[in-house]
Amino acid sequence: MIGPKPVNIVSAEIQRSEIVMAELSERAASGSFPAVTNAEAEATKLNQGALEFMLGAQKMMFEEWVFLGDEMLERTRTEMHLCTEFVAKMAAAHSVKDIQTMCQECGQHQLDFFRRDSARLFKHGERMIAATSNLINGRSLN
């Protein structure tokens, strides 16, 4: 056969891996693995950050469920109070003028209720945005 001599690719890979193994064994003998120790510390730090983020998110979700329950209960109480007041005033009304006055008063109470409810939900939205921002930035929720 005339031509170039075939190159054994497998033997080149074996030689390269032997060189790497020799370097690693020299490092192990000298005890110089700062990169591995540093990498382990970084991985631990990242895992701790992920854990804190997940626990913070879970705490926020739980607090939201509690807030939702409280808000629904408070809203139901207020609606029942307004309904009771409406029925009582309707029973006390004896003329068209009394019914008109009663409707104006109850309508004003309903508008006041919506205003207070909207203000409360707006404040809650601000708190949620701040808490989410703090959670994402890695600061404490409180």
PAMI-740388 format. One record per residue: x, y, z of N, C-alpha, C in turn. Coordinates in steps of 0.02 Angstrom, whole numbers, plus 50000, padded with zeros to 5 digits. Layout:
BEGIN
XYZXYZXYZ
...
//
This chain:
BEGIN
500414994250000500005000050000500435006250000
500275010649956500645016849952500175022349974
500405027050012499995032550035500125034150108
499735038650134499845040650204499695034950252
500055035150304499985030150356499355031750396
498915026950408498305028350447498465030350519
498075035350544498165037850612497675034250657
497905032050711497475028550759497165033650805
496515035350794496155040450833496055038150904
495925031850914495805029250981496425030151024
497015028950997497625029651038497745036951057
497555041851014497625048851030497175050751088
496565048251089496095049651143496335046551208
496615040651204496865037351264497445041351293
497885043751250498455047751273498215054251306
497715057551277497445063751305497125062351374
496735057051381496425055451445496945053551497
497495050251476498025048651523498365054951548
498445059951506498755066251527498305069651578
497655069851564497185072951610497185069351677
497175062751675497175058751737497815060051776
498385060651741499015061851775498995068651810
498705073751777498655080351808498205080251869
497655076651864497185076151921497515072451980
497895067251966498215063652020498755067852053
499095072052014499595076652042499245081752087
498675084352066498295089152107498065085852171
497815079752166497575076252225498135075052274
498725073352248499295072152292499515078552326
499475084152291499685090452321499125093652363
498505091152355497935093852394497695100552369
497795102052305497585108552278496955107752236
496375107752269495735107652234495315113652256
495575119752250495175125552273494575126752227
494635125052164494085126252118493485121952137
493615115752157493065111252176492735113752240
493145115652289492875118252352492475124552340
492735128952297492385135052281491735133552245
491745128752200491135126852164490615123952210
490835119952259490365117152308490055122752349
490455127652368490185133352407489685137352366
489835138352302489375141952259488725138052250
488785131452240488185127352232487765127452295
488085127252353487725127552417487375134252424
487725139552404487425146252408486825146852362
486875144252301486315144452254485735140252279
485875134452306485345130152333484995133552392
485385136952435485085140552491484635146152466
484865149752415484465155152387483815152552356
483865146852321483265143852291482785141552345
483045138652399482625136352454482265142252487
482635147652500482335153552530481795156552485
481925156652420481435159252373480805154952374
480875148352372480295143952372479905144552437
480245144852494479895145552557479545152352562
479875157552537479565164152536478945164252492
478985161152434478405160852389477845156952421
478015151452454477505147452488477175151452544
477575155152582477305159352636476835164652607
477045167752552476615172852521475955169952498
475975164052468475365160852444474895159252503
475185156652558474775155152616474465161552644
474865166852649474595173152674474045175852628
474105174752563473585176852516472935173052528
472985166552541472385162652554472045165052618
472435166552669472155169152732471835175952720
472185180252683471905186852667471255186252628
471245181852579470645180852539470055178552582
470195173852627469665171452672469395177052716
469855180952745469645186552787469245191752748
469475193252688469125198252647468425195852628
468375189452610467715186852591467235187152651
467485185352710467075185552770466865192652786
467335197352783467185204352797466685207252747
466785205552684466325207952632465625205052643
465575198752661464925195652673464585199052733
464965200452786464675203852844464405210752824
464795214352786464585221152766463965220852721
463965216152674463375215452630462755213552670
462835209152719462265207152761462015213152802
462485217152827462285223152865461905227952821
462145229052760461805233552713461115230852695
461065224352685460425221252667459925221952725
460165220652786459735221252845459495228452853
459955233152844459775240252849459255242052796
459335239552735458865240952681458175238152697
458155232052721457505228952738457175232752795
457555234752845457265238352902456985245152879
457355248552836457125255052812456525254252765
456525248852727455955247552682455315246252723
455405242652778454825241252821454575247552856
455035252252869454845258352904454565263652857
454665262852793454435267852744453675267152735
453335273052739452605273052732452375277152672
452835280352638452625284452581453155283852526
452975286652468453435286452412454045290752428
453945296252463454505300552480454985296952528
454715293152576455135289252621455535283952583
455225280752534455565275652494456125278852453
455985284752425456485288252386457085290152430
456965292752489457495294552536457885288452556
457535282952570457855276752589458305274152534
458085274352472458495272052415459115276352407
459055282852417459635287352413460155285652467
459905284752528460355283152584460705276452574
460315271452555460605264752544461085264752485
460925268552434461375269052376462035272352397
461985277552440462595280852465463005276052508
462675272052550463035267152591463385261952546
463045259852493463345255052447463955258052412
463905264352392464485267652360465065268352410
464915270152472465435270452523465775263752534
465365258452533465635251752541466105250052483
465915251552422466345250252364466985254352368
466935260652391467525264852397468015261952448
467765260052506468205257152558468505250552534
468095246452501468325240052477468875240952424
468765245652379469275246952327469915249652357
469865254052405470465256752438470855251252474
470485246752507470805241252543471155236452494
470825234952439471135230552389471735233852355
471705240452345472265244052315472875243752362
472755244952427473305244452475473595237452477
473155232552473473395225552472473815224252410
473615226852353474005226152292474695229252298
474735235052330475385238252342475825233852386
475535231052439475915226652483476165220452447
475745217752403475935211752365476505213252317
476475218952284477015220952238477665221752277
477635225052334478235226052375478515219352399
478075214952423478295208452448478595204252392
478295204352333478565200552276479235203452255
479305209952255479945213152237480475211152288
480305211252352480795209352403480985201952396
480505197752381480645190652373481105189352314
480985192852259481405191952199482105194652212
482155200152249482805203152263483175199552319
482855194652351483185190652402483155193652472
482735198652482482665201552549482105198052586
482085199052651481575195952693480895198852676
480365194852687479685196952673479435201952724
479685201852785479425206352837479855212252845
//
